[in-house]
């Protein structure tokens, strides 16, 4: 097993792991659940199967500034309805790829908080250095 080499490839398509075992080259795609775990999300975090179609459509349409009854709103509702039956892998990969690892965000937040506590008083003004 010392000749195994895992390589993570991203960009343009779904991620995959290449493992080299002796003279055999094997490629296996990561599942959305494996990608969620790499980003420290709970299993199924990006799976919207069984969601409330109207609630999800309303929230997404609001963010995209689609008005109810518009063609864009209706197309979005159809897409959400189809995903609520079975979420395809592609949008799940995209959602995971556009996210940030929760551990990294946590560390950055703590560093910002520590800096603020050292350099700012309670009013929010910079202390004289």
C-alpha positions as CSV (number, residue, x, y, z in Angstrom):
1,X,0.0,0.0,0.0
2,X,3.0,2.4,0.1
3,X,2.6,3.0,-3.6
4,X,-0.9,4.5,-3.3
5,X,-1.2,8.2,-4.1
6,X,-4.5,10.0,-3.7
7,X,-4.9,13.2,-5.8
8,X,-7.8,15.6,-5.5
9,X,-8.7,17.4,-8.8
10,X,-11.3,20.2,-8.9
11,X,-12.5,22.7,-11.4
12,X,-14.7,22.4,-14.4
13,X,-16.3,19.1,-13.4
14,X,-17.0,16.9,-10.5
15,X,-14.0,16.2,-8.2
16,X,-12.3,12.8,-8.5
17,X,-9.5,10.9,-6.7
18,X,-6.8,9.1,-8.7
19,X,-5.2,6.2,-7.0
20,X,-2.1,4.5,-8.4
21,X,-1.8,0.9,-7.3
22,X,1.1,-0.9,-9.0
23,X,0.6,-0.6,-12.8
24,X,-3.2,0.0,-12.5
25,X,-4.6,3.5,-12.7
26,X,-8.1,3.9,-11.2
27,X,-10.3,7.0,-11.2
28,X,-13.2,7.3,-8.8
29,X,-15.4,10.4,-8.5
30,X,-16.1,11.8,-5.0
31,X,-19.7,11.6,-4.1
32,X,-21.5,14.7,-3.0
33,X,-21.6,13.3,0.6
34,X,-17.8,12.9,0.6
35,X,-17.4,16.5,-0.7
36,X,-19.7,17.7,2.1
37,X,-17.6,15.9,4.6
38,X,-14.4,17.5,3.2
39,X,-16.0,20.9,3.8
40,X,-17.1,19.8,7.3
41,X,-20.8,19.9,6.5
42,X,-23.3,17.3,7.8
43,X,-24.2,14.5,5.4
44,X,-26.9,15.6,3.0
45,X,-26.4,19.3,3.7
46,X,-26.8,20.2,0.0
47,X,-29.6,17.7,-0.7
48,X,-32.9,19.5,-0.9
49,X,-35.0,16.4,-1.7
50,X,-38.4,16.6,0.1
51,X,-38.2,20.4,0.7
52,X,-41.1,22.7,0.8
53,X,-41.1,23.9,-2.9
54,X,-43.0,27.1,-2.3
55,X,-40.7,28.2,0.6
56,X,-37.5,27.4,-1.2
57,X,-38.7,29.1,-4.4
58,X,-39.8,32.2,-2.5
59,X,-36.4,32.5,-0.7
60,X,-34.3,32.0,-3.8
61,X,-36.6,34.2,-5.9
62,X,-36.3,36.9,-3.3
63,X,-32.5,36.7,-3.4
64,X,-32.5,36.8,-7.2
65,X,-35.1,39.6,-7.2
66,X,-37.6,37.5,-9.3
67,X,-41.2,38.7,-8.9
68,X,-43.9,36.1,-8.4
69,X,-45.7,35.3,-11.6
70,X,-42.8,36.2,-13.8
71,X,-41.4,33.7,-16.3
72,X,-38.1,33.5,-14.3
73,X,-40.0,32.7,-11.1
74,X,-42.1,30.0,-12.8
75,X,-39.0,28.4,-14.3
76,X,-37.3,28.5,-10.9
77,X,-40.3,26.9,-9.3
78,X,-40.2,24.0,-11.8
79,X,-36.5,23.5,-11.2
80,X,-37.0,23.4,-7.4
81,X,-39.9,21.1,-7.8
82,X,-37.9,18.6,-9.8
83,X,-35.0,18.9,-7.3
84,X,-37.3,18.3,-4.4
85,X,-38.0,14.8,-5.8
86,X,-34.3,13.9,-6.3
87,X,-31.5,16.5,-6.1
88,X,-29.0,16.0,-9.0
89,X,-25.3,15.8,-8.2
90,X,-24.2,18.8,-10.3
91,X,-25.9,21.5,-8.3
92,X,-24.8,19.9,-5.1
93,X,-21.1,19.9,-6.3
94,X,-21.6,23.6,-7.3
95,X,-23.0,24.5,-3.9
96,X,-20.2,22.8,-2.1
97,X,-17.6,24.3,-4.4
98,X,-19.0,27.8,-3.8
99,X,-18.9,27.4,0.0
100,X,-16.2,27.8,2.5
101,X,-15.0,25.2,5.0
102,X,-16.7,25.8,8.3
103,X,-13.5,25.2,10.3
104,X,-11.6,27.9,8.2
105,X,-14.4,30.4,8.7
106,X,-14.4,29.7,12.4
107,X,-10.7,30.2,12.7
108,X,-10.8,33.5,10.7
109,X,-13.6,34.8,12.9
110,X,-11.7,34.0,16.1
111,X,-8.6,35.7,14.8
112,X,-10.6,38.8,13.9
113,X,-12.3,38.8,17.3
114,X,-8.9,38.5,19.0
115,X,-7.5,41.3,17.0
116,X,-10.5,43.5,17.8
117,X,-10.2,42.8,21.5
118,X,-6.5,43.8,21.5
119,X,-6.7,46.9,19.4
120,X,-10.2,48.5,20.0
121,X,-11.8,49.7,23.1
122,X,-15.4,49.2,24.0
123,X,-16.6,52.2,22.0
124,X,-15.0,50.9,18.8
125,X,-12.2,53.5,18.5
126,X,-8.6,52.5,18.0
127,X,-6.5,52.6,21.1
128,X,-3.4,54.8,21.1
129,X,-0.4,52.8,20.2
